[in-house]
Amino acid sequence: MQMTSAALDRLLAVLVVAMAATGLMTLRAGTPDAGWLYTLHDVLAGSLLLTVMVKVRRSAPKAAGRRRWGRLVLGLAVALLASASMVAGYAWVASGSIPAIGLLAIGSVTVLTLHVWIGIALLPILVLHLLPRRWHLLRPVRPLRGGAVARLLTRRSLLAGLGMLAASTLTYAGIELLGHSRGGERRFTGSRWLPGGEPPPTTFFGEPIPEFDTDGWRLRVTGRVARPTELALADLRALGERDLPATLDCTSGWAIDARWRGVTLESVLEIAQADPRVSSVEVRSITGWTSTFPIDVVPGLLLATGVAGGMLPAQNGAPCRLVAPARRGLDWVKWIAEVRVT
């Protein structure tokens, strides 16, 4: 059952938007009740891959026949990158045990990292490429002469779309089984478990560890506080440290259980006398990376200065990093410089 070209373009647009939306949400969804989001993202990836293949098969010969070489090259490049992103994601699922993962990584950059990077880079390219010529395809279809014909076209498109969804679901299930058969064990986020202890060093964009004077480091507490505060490392630790076991789930595709030691963010806000009417807290790194939390989750957050029974290493965010148990690694801000209450 074949789709019309317009229906195929609409399906591509919907899948791209759905993949982007679910992908961005998975970067921060760290609780088990969000597991369905990861499964949906994986199934959508298969549907998008199949749709891209159908689109290339239809459009490439036409563009070549009309000698539209520029559009052909651009279209094939976009299709290749999109396919590479989705294949990288599926390769991660099928990779199996941790030793096999070493074959799918260059340093801290895994194929799952490439999946994310390519997806983020492709989104604006696709918008700029398709929006000028194809935006009108997202408008509702105008009534055609003969209601039966219109209904037939709609039914045909629906059946073709359902067929792609079924094929992608079966593909995903098969790849999951392959991963399990190779000794793979993944968290609900798709991340693979590492042995407990000190986490490996990673950054989202692969940037180097920042250089700064640890002795001169100060944690600034600003915003809606009665007493704007600056705390040296010794001052921070003097507030009273505690241990907190928590799972760090990195968007690079690994997760690790570790015991963190530090001071609760709540105790720091008490020292600064935060306004009781505040709604959120922003934690900022010296690199400029930030993460914002609603005030009601603050009691569960830790400003860590140690991990796995030792001092926090520089590559893991020393002198101070955030531990946010219900969030993924993107929100575990390293090299904290400021806590701003808003």
N, C-alpha and C positions, 0 to 999 in steps of 0.2 A: 504494500500500500504506500504510494508515493505522495509526498507533500508538494504543494505548489512552492514556487520560489519565494513568494511573499511570506507564506506560512513558515518556511524554513528560516528566513531572516528574522521573523518574529521570535521563533523558538531560540535562535542563537542569542538574540538580545535578552530574552528572559533568563536564559541559562547563565549568561555572562553576569547579569545583575545578581542573580541568586548565588552564584559561586563567589562573587566579590563580597556580598553581604554576609554569607555564612562563614567565609574564610576570615574576614575581619573580626567577626564575633568570636571565632574559635581562638583567636590570639589572646583573649583575655578570660574566656569562660573556663573556670577551674574547679567547678563543683560537679559531682557525679550526675546531678539532675540535668546537666547540659549535654549528656552523652549523645542524645538523639541528634544534636546539632552537628556533631562530628560525623555521624553515620550519614546524615543527609548530605553533607558536603562531599563525602566520598562517592555517594551514588550520583550526585549531580555532576561530579567530575567525569564519570563514565559516560553520562548522557551528552555532556559537552564535547568530549573527545569524539564520540560517534557522529555528532552533528557537524563538527568541523570537518571530519573526513568526507561526509556526504556533500558538504558545501564546496570543498575543494574539487571533488570529483565532478560536480556540475559546473562550477564557475571557471575552473582553470582552462578547459578546452575552449570555452566560448571566448575568454579573454585572449588566448593565444590565436584563435581564428581571426579575431578582429585586430590583432597586432597591438593590443593594449599592454605593452611590455611593462610599463611602470606600475600599473595597477596589479598586474600578474605577480611581479616580483614582490611588491609590498604585501599582497594578499597571502602569497606562499610563505613569506617570512613570518607574518603574524600567526598563520596557521601552524607553522613549525614550532614557534616559541610556545604557543598555547599547548600544543601536543606535548612538547618537552616538559612543560610544567606539570601536566597531569600524569604523564608517564613517570616522572620523578616521584610524585606522590604515591603512585601505585607500587613503584619499586621499593619504597620504604616499607609499605605494608607487607610485601612479599619477602622482604629481606631475611626474616627469620631471627636467629639468635644474635646476641651482642657481637660475637666474633665476626659474623657475616656483615654486620653493619660497618666494620672497619673498611670493607671493600667499597662502601658507598659514601665515603667521607674523605675530605682533604683537610686535615687538621680538625678544626671545630666546625667546618662547613660540610653539612650532610646534604644528601639529595633532597631531604625534606626542606632544608633551608633554601635550596635552589628553587624548589616548588613555590615557596612563599615569595622569594625575591622576584622570580619571573612573573608570577601572578600580579604582584603589586606594580611592576614596571609596565605590564601589558595593558592594564586597565585604562590609563589615560591615552595610550596609543590607539586602543580600540575605539574609545569615545571620539577622538579627533578624526579617526579614519571613517567611522560609520555615521556619525551624527549629521554631517552636512548633507549626505545623500540619502540616508536611510531613516531619518527620524520619523518621517510620515508613515512608515510601516507600523509604528506602534499605535497609530490611531485606530479606532474601531473600523472594521471592514464595512464599507458602504453596501447597502442592500443591492444584490444583483437581480437581474431580471430572471424570474423563475425561482420561487422559493425553494423548490426541490433541488435545483442546482446548487444553491448556496448551502443548503443543509448537507448535501453530498460532500461538498468541499470541506465543510467543517468536520463532518464525520471522518472523512479521509485523513485530515490533518490530526484529529484527535487519536485515531487508531495508530497512525504512524508514530506520533509522540509517545503513546503508551508502549508501543513496541520497543522504541529506543530506551525508555525507562526500564522495561523488563530486562532488556539485554544488559544494560549497565548494572542493574541490581545483581544479576547472575554473575557478571564479570567480577564485581566487587566481592561477592560471596566466595567465588573461586579463589581470588587472590588472598582473601583472609584465610581460607583453608590452607593455601600453600604456605603462608607465613607461619601458621600454627604447626604445620607438618615439619617445618625446619627449626622448630624449637623456639619460635617467637612468642613472647608474652608482652602484651602492650597494655598500657593504662587506657581508661575510657577516652582520653584525649588523643590516643594514637602513639603517645610517647613510649619508648621502651625503657625498662627498668635497668638502672646501673646499680652495682653493689653499693651499699650504704657507706657513708663517710664524707670526705671533702668533695664538693662538686667540681667538675671540670670547668675551666675558665671559658666563658663565651660572652660575646656581645652581639646585639641584634644585627648590626651592620658590619660586624667584623672590625670595628675600630680598635686601635691599640689602647692599652691601659694608660689612663691619664697620669701625668707626672705632677706632683704637688708636694708641698712641705707638710708631712704628717704632724710634726711637732707644732706647726702653726695652724693646723686645722681647727675650725670651730663650727659647731652646729648652730645655725641661726634659727630662731623661732620667731616668726613675724606674723603680721596680719592682725586679725581681731583678737589681740591679747592685751591684757593690762600691763604686762611686763615683758616687752621684747627682750629676748634672752640669747646669749651666746654661751655655748658650753664647749670646753675643751674635752678631749677624750677622757681624761681623768675625772672631770666634773660629771660627765655623762655616766660613767661606770659607778660613781659614788652614789647615784640615785638608787642603786640596788638592782643587781643583775639576777636574771632567772634563766632557766633552760626551757627551751620550747622545741619538741620534736615536730617537724613539718616537712612536707614533700615539696621539693622544688621541681616544677614541671616546665622544662625549657621548650620554647618554640622550635629549637633545633631538632627536637624529636626524642629527647631523653628525659627521664625523671629519676629522682634520687631521694631517698629518705635520709634525713640528717638531723642531728641535734644542734640547735642554734643557741647561742648564749648572748644575752643583751638586756636592754632596758625597754620596758613597754613604752610605746608612743604616748599612751595615756598619761603616764607619770611625767613625761616631759611637758605635756600640755598643762598639767596641773601646776608645775613650777612657773610656767609663763602666764598662768591665770587666763586661760582661754575663755572668751565670752560664751556663756552657756547657750546662747541662741545661734551659735554657728551651725552651718549646714554641711561643710566639707573641709577636708584637709588635703593640701597639695604637698607632695614630697618631691624635692628637686635635687638632681645630681649636679656635681660640678661640671659634668659634660653638657648639661642642659636638658637631659632626659627627665621627664616628669611623669608622675602618676597621681591621680586624684581619687580620694575615697570619701564616701559619705560618712558623717560623723558617727553613725551608729556602729560601724565596723572597726573603729579605732581601738576599742579594748582588745581586739584580737591581733593587733599589729605589734611587731617587735623591731626595735632598732638594734641589730645584731653587731657585736664586736668580736664574736668568736664562733667557731663551728667545729664539730667533731672533736671536742675536747681541747682544741688549741686556739690560738689567735686567728682572727680572720685574715687570710692572705690578701695581698694587694689585688690579685687577679679576680678575687671574689668580692671585691668592693670595700676593702679596708680603707679607712679606719671604721667605717660604719655603713651598713646596708640595711635595707628594709626586708623583713620577712612577713609575707602576706599569705597565710596558709590557704585561703580559699581562692586565690588568684594564681594565674600562670606567671612564668618568669619575667614577662615584660613589666609587670607591676612591682617586682622585687627590686626596687631602685638601688643601684650600687653607688658608692662614693657620694653619700648624701652630703649636701651642703646646706640645705634649708628646708624647714618645715613651715609652710605658710597656711594659716588658718583663715578660712573665708566663710 
